[in-house]
Amino acid sequence: MKLKRLTACITAAVITAGIMAGCGNSQSAESTTKAENTTKTESTTKAEESNKTEAANKEADNGNQEAEKVTIWYYWETEGHQVALDKVITDYNGQQSNYEVTAKYVPFADFKKQLSIGASASELPDMVIIDSPDHASYASMGIFADLTGKFDVNQYYEGAVNSCTIDGALYGVPFGVNCLSLYYNADMLEAAGCTPPTTWDETLETAKKLTKDNVTGLAFCCLQNEEGTFNFTPWLWSTGATSYEMGSEGGIKALTFLKNMVESGAMSKECINWTQGDVMNQFISGNAAMMVNGPWQIPTMQSEAPDLNWGVTLIPKDAEYASVLGGENYAVIADGNEAGALSFLEYATAEEQVKFMMNSFGYISADQSIAENQFEADSPYLPFVEQLKYAQPRGPLADWPSVSDAISLAFNKAMTGTATPEEAAAEAQTTIDGIVK
């Protein structure tokens, strides 16, 4: 600014002198103009060089600055799951230089213990990918960061968001979801003159017709553990009862339905020993005409039984359609590298990365806007997308495992006849009341 004012004064003085002396000073004015232009050019060049040097120094500083570390713990033992996650992490690390994400596998059996020990020893990762029913337990310990207002979950399935929401605060982001639906052997149903059942009464009637020649009508996992509870809760919730109302009319009705299925022979009592994988094997072997299972079984079924003619539909209802929500959630550790974790979350939850991981996992996107366009029109996954509209999370409750134990004990007693549905329901309710105060 000062240079411009000085130049203006010099120019004015030269012009004034030229006027007073006629045209005789034109050469002097020309020299002044050249000097002025030379001064401007030199000044501009120096400024440009200075700016370039400053930019180069900043770039060098950024290049020399070490990326901040972000660590993730997960428990997936399936190689395909690990490879898919590693690819997304590698792609993220390659497209920015502020953070470097690494992932560590922790066996499922040790995951909760290491998380608890790490919390007390202040040796935690920056993020975990955790089973959704366990989310509330660790959020209540205060080890998860409150993400309310920091991450947009408006497009996510309500049930998925509820699994990581405690007292109205968001303590995580759903990774991917699944749920249970009813699979049926289309050829067996056609041969028996049946269509897929939609109600409990139709389910019992159809399963009876399909039960013959060592084929059981319906199968689903009834183990006395969380896996069994996962498969029983849709029947309980379909009555309108909650997980904490086993002693209600709805709870007794669900246990009675299960008892009647077993006593009629329409469902094998062996279900108390079958995992979800065992149930799938019974189905693809032709030993079960219908089964309740999840979408993660589809890749295996397609590869191991390519000629099997099967379909998927909603789980038959009592009062209302219901299913149970499965899958994992991301959780950011409080006092960890929250900024880095959120940066990775924004990348990993973008549509391209979500579709890649969900297809690799046999999962459905927890983001409903992505899930509704995730599959082709004839995809066997689509009924699960429809079923998700009726799916609920287990809990969320810090002591959910204890409630789950009471529920699974109740349906095992009802199935084996060691207690009546009324007795089993009452016993479960007493236990649950002692937990949920």
C-alpha positions as CSV (number, residue, x, y, z in Angstrom):
1,M,0.0,0.0,0.0
2,K,2.9,2.5,0.9
3,L,4.7,1.7,-2.4
4,K,1.6,2.5,-4.4
5,R,1.2,5.9,-2.6
6,L,4.9,6.7,-3.2
7,T,4.6,5.8,-6.9
8,A,1.5,7.9,-7.2
9,C,3.3,11.0,-5.7
10,I,6.3,10.6,-8.0
11,T,4.1,10.3,-11.1
12,A,2.1,13.4,-10.1
13,A,5.3,15.4,-9.6
14,V,6.6,14.3,-13.0
15,I,3.4,15.3,-14.7
16,T,3.3,18.7,-13.1
17,A,6.9,19.4,-14.2
18,G,6.0,18.4,-17.7
19,I,3.1,20.8,-17.9
20,M,5.2,23.6,-16.6
21,A,8.0,22.9,-19.1
22,G,5.8,22.1,-22.1
23,C,6.7,18.7,-23.9
24,G,10.4,19.0,-23.4
25,N,10.4,16.4,-20.4
26,S,8.7,13.5,-22.2
27,Q,11.9,11.4,-22.1
28,S,12.2,11.9,-18.3
29,A,8.6,10.7,-17.9
30,E,9.2,7.6,-20.0
31,S,12.2,6.7,-17.8
32,T,10.2,7.1,-14.7
33,T,7.5,4.8,-16.0
34,K,10.0,2.1,-16.9
35,A,11.5,2.4,-13.4
36,E,8.0,2.2,-11.9
37,N,7.2,-1.0,-13.9
38,T,10.5,-2.5,-13.0
39,T,9.9,-1.9,-9.3
40,K,6.4,-3.4,-9.5
41,T,7.7,-6.5,-11.4
42,E,10.5,-7.1,-8.9
43,S,8.1,-6.7,-5.9
44,T,5.6,-9.1,-7.4
45,T,8.2,-11.7,-8.2
46,K,9.6,-11.5,-4.7
47,A,6.1,-11.9,-3.2
48,E,5.3,-14.9,-5.5
49,E,8.6,-16.5,-4.6
50,S,7.9,-15.9,-0.9
51,N,4.4,-17.5,-1.2
52,K,5.8,-20.5,-3.0
53,T,8.5,-21.0,-0.4
54,E,5.9,-20.7,2.4
55,A,3.6,-23.3,0.7
56,A,6.6,-25.6,0.1
57,N,7.6,-25.3,3.8
58,K,4.0,-26.1,4.9
59,E,3.9,-29.1,2.5
60,A,7.2,-30.4,3.9
61,D,6.0,-29.9,7.5
62,N,2.8,-32.0,6.7
63,G,4.9,-34.6,5.0
64,N,7.2,-34.9,8.0
65,Q,4.4,-34.9,10.5
66,E,3.7,-38.5,11.6
67,A,0.1,-39.7,11.1
68,E,-1.9,-40.2,14.3
69,K,-2.5,-43.8,15.2
70,V,-6.1,-45.2,15.4
71,T,-6.5,-48.8,16.6
72,I,-9.6,-51.0,16.2
73,W,-10.5,-54.2,18.0
74,Y,-12.8,-56.8,16.4
75,Y,-13.7,-60.5,17.1
76,W,-14.5,-61.9,13.6
77,E,-12.7,-65.1,13.0
78,T,-14.0,-65.6,9.5
79,E,-11.2,-64.9,7.1
80,G,-13.5,-63.2,4.6
81,H,-14.6,-60.7,7.2
82,Q,-11.0,-59.9,8.2
83,V,-9.9,-59.5,4.5
84,A,-12.9,-57.1,3.8
85,L,-12.2,-54.9,6.9
86,D,-8.4,-54.8,6.1
87,K,-9.2,-53.6,2.5
88,V,-11.4,-50.7,3.8
89,I,-8.7,-49.8,6.3
90,T,-5.9,-49.9,3.7
91,D,-8.0,-47.8,1.3
92,Y,-8.7,-45.3,4.0
93,N,-5.0,-45.0,5.0
94,G,-4.1,-44.5,1.3
95,Q,-6.4,-41.6,0.7
96,Q,-5.3,-39.4,3.6
97,S,-2.2,-38.8,5.7
98,N,-3.6,-37.5,9.0
99,Y,-4.4,-40.9,10.6
100,E,-3.1,-44.4,10.3
101,V,-5.7,-47.1,11.2
102,T,-4.7,-50.6,12.3
103,A,-7.0,-53.5,13.4
104,K,-6.4,-56.2,15.9
105,Y,-8.3,-59.5,16.1
106,V,-9.4,-60.5,19.6
107,P,-11.1,-63.9,20.0
108,F,-14.8,-63.6,20.8
109,A,-14.3,-65.7,24.0
110,D,-11.7,-63.2,25.3
111,F,-13.2,-60.0,23.8
112,K,-15.3,-58.9,26.8
113,K,-12.6,-59.8,29.3
114,Q,-9.9,-57.9,27.4
115,L,-12.2,-54.9,27.1
116,S,-13.0,-55.0,30.8
117,I,-9.3,-55.4,31.8
118,G,-8.3,-52.7,29.3
119,A,-10.8,-50.3,30.9
120,S,-9.4,-50.7,34.4
121,A,-5.8,-50.5,33.1
122,S,-6.4,-47.6,30.7
123,E,-5.2,-49.7,27.9
124,L,-7.9,-49.6,25.3
125,P,-8.0,-49.2,21.5
126,D,-9.6,-46.1,19.9
127,M,-12.5,-48.0,18.5
128,V,-14.2,-51.4,18.8
129,I,-16.6,-53.4,16.7
130,I,-18.8,-55.1,19.2
131,D,-21.8,-57.4,19.3
132,S,-24.9,-55.2,19.5
133,P,-26.5,-56.8,22.7
134,D,-23.2,-56.2,24.6
135,H,-23.2,-52.5,23.7
136,A,-25.2,-51.2,26.6
137,S,-23.1,-53.1,29.1
138,Y,-19.9,-51.3,28.1
139,A,-21.6,-48.0,27.5
140,S,-22.8,-48.1,31.1
141,M,-19.2,-48.5,32.3
142,G,-18.4,-45.1,30.7
143,I,-15.8,-46.4,28.3
144,F,-17.6,-45.4,25.1
145,A,-17.7,-41.8,23.8
146,D,-21.0,-40.0,23.5
147,L,-21.5,-39.4,19.8
148,T,-24.7,-37.5,20.1
149,G,-24.7,-34.7,17.5
150,K,-21.3,-35.9,16.1
151,F,-22.6,-38.6,13.7
152,D,-25.8,-38.6,11.7
153,V,-27.8,-41.8,12.1
154,N,-31.2,-40.4,10.9
155,Q,-31.2,-42.8,7.9
156,Y,-30.4,-45.8,10.0
157,Y,-32.9,-48.5,11.0
158,E,-34.5,-47.5,14.3
159,G,-33.8,-50.9,15.9
160,A,-30.1,-50.7,15.0
161,V,-29.8,-47.2,16.5
162,N,-31.6,-48.2,19.6
163,S,-29.1,-51.0,20.2
164,C,-26.4,-48.3,20.8
165,T,-28.6,-45.6,22.4
166,I,-28.7,-45.3,26.2
167,D,-31.0,-42.8,28.0
168,G,-31.3,-40.9,24.7
169,A,-27.6,-40.6,24.1
170,L,-25.8,-42.2,21.1
171,Y,-22.8,-44.3,22.1
172,G,-22.1,-46.0,18.8
173,V,-22.9,-46.4,15.2
174,P,-24.4,-49.6,13.7
175,F,-21.9,-51.5,11.6
176,G,-24.2,-53.8,9.7
177,V,-27.3,-55.7,10.7
178,N,-29.1,-59.0,10.1
179,C,-32.2,-60.5,11.4
180,L,-34.1,-63.8,11.3
181,S,-36.7,-64.8,8.7
182,L,-38.5,-68.0,7.7
183,Y,-36.8,-70.2,5.0
184,Y,-39.0,-72.8,3.2
185,N,-38.3,-75.7,0.8
186,A,-40.5,-74.6,-2.1
187,D,-40.7,-78.1,-3.6
188,M,-41.8,-79.7,-0.3
189,L,-44.5,-77.1,0.3
190,E,-45.8,-77.6,-3.3
191,A,-45.9,-81.3,-2.9
192,A,-47.9,-81.0,0.3
193,G,-50.3,-78.5,-1.2
194,C,-49.2,-75.7,1.1
195,T,-48.1,-72.1,0.9
196,P,-45.7,-70.4,3.3
197,P,-47.5,-69.8,6.6
198,T,-48.2,-66.3,7.8
199,T,-49.7,-67.0,11.3
200,W,-48.9,-69.3,14.2
201,D,-52.0,-71.5,13.5
202,E,-50.9,-71.8,9.9
203,T,-47.4,-72.6,11.0
204,L,-48.5,-75.5,13.2
205,E,-50.8,-76.9,10.5
206,T,-48.3,-76.6,7.7
207,A,-45.4,-78.0,9.7
208,K,-47.6,-81.1,10.6
209,K,-48.3,-81.7,6.9
210,L,-44.6,-81.5,6.1
211,T,-43.5,-83.8,8.9
212,K,-43.0,-87.2,7.4
213,D,-40.4,-89.7,6.2
214,N,-37.8,-88.4,8.7
215,V,-38.5,-84.8,7.6
216,T,-39.4,-82.3,10.4
217,G,-41.7,-79.5,9.5
218,L,-39.9,-76.6,11.2
219,A,-36.5,-76.2,12.9
220,F,-34.8,-73.3,14.6
221,C,-32.0,-73.1,17.2
222,C,-33.2,-73.6,20.8
223,L,-29.8,-73.8,22.6
224,Q,-29.9,-72.8,26.2
225,N,-27.7,-69.7,25.6
226,E,-27.8,-66.4,23.8
227,E,-28.0,-68.1,20.4
228,G,-31.2,-69.8,21.5
229,T,-32.6,-66.6,23.0
230,F,-31.9,-64.9,19.7
231,N,-34.2,-67.4,17.9
232,F,-36.9,-67.4,20.6
233,T,-37.5,-63.7,21.1
234,P,-39.3,-63.1,17.7
235,W,-42.0,-65.5,18.9
236,L,-42.2,-63.8,22.3
237,W,-42.3,-60.3,20.8
238,S,-44.9,-61.3,18.2
239,T,-47.4,-61.6,21.1
240,G,-46.8,-58.0,22.1
241,A,-44.8,-58.9,25.2
242,T,-41.3,-57.6,25.8
243,S,-38.2,-59.5,26.9
244,Y,-38.9,-58.5,30.5
245,E,-42.5,-59.8,30.5
246,M,-42.0,-63.6,30.3
247,G,-44.7,-64.1,33.0
248,S,-47.3,-62.3,31.0
249,E,-50.0,-63.8,28.9
250,G,-47.9,-63.3,25.9
251,G,-44.9,-65.0,27.4
252,I,-46.9,-68.0,28.4
253,K,-48.5,-68.1,24.9
254,A,-45.1,-68.1,23.2
255,L,-43.8,-71.0,25.4
256,T,-47.1,-72.9,24.8
257,F,-46.7,-72.5,21.0
258,L,-43.2,-74.0,21.2
259,K,-44.3,-76.8,23.4
260,N,-47.2,-77.7,21.0
261,M,-44.8,-77.7,18.0
262,V,-42.6,-80.2,19.7
263,E,-45.3,-82.4,21.2
264,S,-47.1,-82.6,17.8
265,G,-43.9,-83.8,16.1
266,A,-43.9,-80.8,13.8
267,M,-40.6,-79.6,15.4
268,S,-37.8,-81.9,16.6
269,K,-36.9,-81.7,20.3
270,E,-33.3,-82.0,19.0
271,C,-33.5,-78.3,18.3
272,I,-32.3,-77.8,21.9
273,N,-28.9,-79.1,20.7
274,W,-28.7,-77.4,17.3
275,T,-26.8,-74.3,16.5
276,Q,-28.0,-72.1,13.7
277,G,-25.4,-73.7,11.5
278,D,-26.8,-77.2,12.5
279,V,-30.3,-76.0,11.6
280,M,-29.1,-74.9,8.2
281,N,-27.4,-78.2,7.6
282,Q,-30.7,-80.0,8.4
283,F,-32.5,-77.7,5.9
284,I,-30.1,-78.1,3.0
285,S,-30.0,-81.9,3.6
286,G,-33.7,-82.1,3.2
287,N,-34.4,-83.1,6.9
288,A,-36.3,-79.9,7.7
289,A,-38.9,-78.4,5.4
290,M,-38.8,-74.9,7.0
291,M,-36.3,-73.2,9.3
292,V,-35.8,-69.8,11.0
293,N,-32.4,-68.5,10.3
294,G,-30.4,-65.4,9.1
295,P,-29.1,-64.0,5.8
296,W,-25.5,-64.9,6.7
297,Q,-26.4,-68.6,5.7
298,I,-27.2,-67.6,2.1
299,P,-23.7,-67.7,0.7
300,T,-23.1,-71.2,2.2
301,M,-26.5,-72.5,1.0
302,Q,-25.8,-71.2,-2.5
303,S,-22.4,-72.9,-2.7
304,E,-23.3,-76.2,-1.0
305,A,-26.8,-76.7,-2.2
306,P,-27.1,-74.9,-5.6
307,D,-30.0,-77.0,-6.8
308,L,-32.1,-76.6,-3.7
309,N,-35.4,-74.7,-4.4
310,W,-36.0,-72.5,-1.5
311,G,-37.5,-69.1,-0.6
312,V,-37.6,-66.7,2.3
313,T,-40.6,-64.9,3.9
314,L,-41.5,-63.1,7.1
315,I,-41.6,-65.1,10.4
316,P,-45.3,-66.0,11.0
317,K,-47.0,-63.7,13.5
318,D,-49.3,-63.9,16.4
319,A,-50.4,-60.4,17.1
320,E,-47.8,-58.6,15.0
321,Y,-44.7,-59.4,12.9
322,A,-41.5,-59.5,14.8
323,S,-37.8,-60.4,14.4
324,V,-34.6,-59.9,16.3
325,L,-31.8,-57.7,15.4
326,G,-28.3,-59.1,15.0
327,G,-25.0,-57.6,13.9
328,E,-22.4,-55.4,15.3
329,N,-21.9,-51.7,16.2
330,Y,-18.9,-49.4,16.0
331,A,-18.1,-47.8,19.3
332,V,-15.5,-45.0,19.9
333,I,-13.5,-45.2,23.1
334,A,-13.8,-42.2,25.4
335,D,-10.5,-40.4,25.9
336,G,-9.0,-42.2,22.8
337,N,-8.3,-40.7,19.4
338,E,-12.0,-39.6,18.9
339,A,-11.2,-37.3,16.0
340,G,-9.4,-40.1,14.1
341,A,-12.0,-42.7,14.9
342,L,-14.8,-40.4,13.6
343,S,-12.8,-39.6,10.5
344,F,-12.5,-43.4,9.8
345,L,-16.2,-43.8,10.6
346,E,-17.2,-41.2,8.0
347,Y,-15.2,-43.0,5.4
348,A,-16.2,-46.6,6.3
349,T,-20.0,-45.7,6.5
350,A,-20.0,-44.2,3.0
351,E,-22.1,-46.1,0.5
352,E,-19.3,-47.6,-1.5
353,Q,-17.5,-49.0,1.5
354,V,-20.7,-50.2,3.2
355,K,-21.9,-52.1,0.1
356,F,-18.5,-53.8,-0.2
357,M,-18.4,-54.9,3.4
358,M,-22.0,-56.0,3.6
359,N,-21.8,-58.1,0.5
360,S,-18.6,-59.6,1.9
361,F,-20.2,-60.4,5.2
362,G,-23.7,-61.5,4.0
363,Y,-25.1,-58.6,6.1
364,I,-27.5,-55.8,5.4
365,S,-26.6,-52.2,5.7
366,A,-27.8,-50.6,8.9
367,D,-28.3,-47.4,6.9
368,Q,-31.8,-48.0,5.5
369,S,-31.2,-45.7,2.5
370,I,-28.4,-48.0,1.4
371,A,-30.1,-51.3,2.3
372,E,-33.1,-50.5,0.2
373,N,-30.8,-50.3,-2.9
374,Q,-28.2,-52.9,-1.8
375,F,-29.6,-55.9,-3.7
376,E,-31.0,-56.8,-7.1
377,A,-34.8,-57.2,-7.6
378,D,-34.6,-61.0,-7.4
379,S,-32.1,-61.2,-4.5
380,P,-32.9,-63.7,-1.7
381,Y,-31.8,-61.0,0.8
382,L,-34.7,-58.7,0.0
383,P,-37.1,-60.5,2.4
384,F,-34.6,-59.8,5.2
385,V,-34.7,-56.1,4.3
386,E,-38.4,-56.2,4.7
387,Q,-38.1,-58.2,7.9
388,L,-35.8,-55.6,9.4
389,K,-38.7,-53.2,9.6
390,Y,-40.1,-55.4,12.4
391,A,-36.8,-56.2,14.1
392,Q,-35.9,-55.1,17.6
393,P,-32.6,-55.2,19.5
394,R,-32.0,-57.4,22.6
395,G,-32.0,-55.0,25.5
396,P,-30.4,-52.5,25.4
397,L,-29.6,-53.4,29.0
398,A,-26.3,-53.6,30.8
399,D,-27.2,-57.0,32.4
400,W,-28.9,-58.4,29.3
401,P,-26.9,-61.7,29.5
402,S,-28.6,-62.5,32.8
403,V,-32.1,-61.8,31.3
404,S,-31.1,-63.9,28.3
405,D,-30.2,-66.8,30.5
406,A,-33.6,-66.7,32.2
407,I,-35.4,-66.7,28.9
408,S,-33.4,-69.6,27.4
409,L,-33.9,-71.7,30.5
410,A,-37.7,-71.1,30.3
411,F,-38.1,-72.3,26.7
412,N,-35.8,-75.3,27.3
413,K,-38.0,-76.4,30.2
414,A,-41.2,-75.9,28.2
415,M,-39.8,-77.9,25.3
416,T,-38.5,-80.8,27.4
417,G,-41.5,-80.9,29.6
418,T,-39.6,-80.4,32.8
419,A,-42.0,-77.5,33.5
420,T,-45.3,-76.3,32.2
421,P,-45.3,-73.1,30.2
422,E,-46.9,-71.3,33.1
423,E,-44.3,-72.6,35.6
424,A,-41.4,-71.8,33.3
425,A,-42.7,-68.3,32.6
426,A,-43.3,-67.6,36.3
427,E,-39.8,-68.7,37.2
428,A,-38.2,-66.6,34.5
429,Q,-40.2,-63.6,35.5
430,T,-39.0,-63.9,39.1
431,T,-35.4,-63.9,37.9
432,I,-35.9,-61.0,35.5
433,D,-37.6,-58.9,38.2
434,G,-34.5,-59.4,40.3
435,I,-32.4,-58.0,37.5
436,V,-34.5,-55.2,36.1
437,K,-35.4,-53.2,39.2
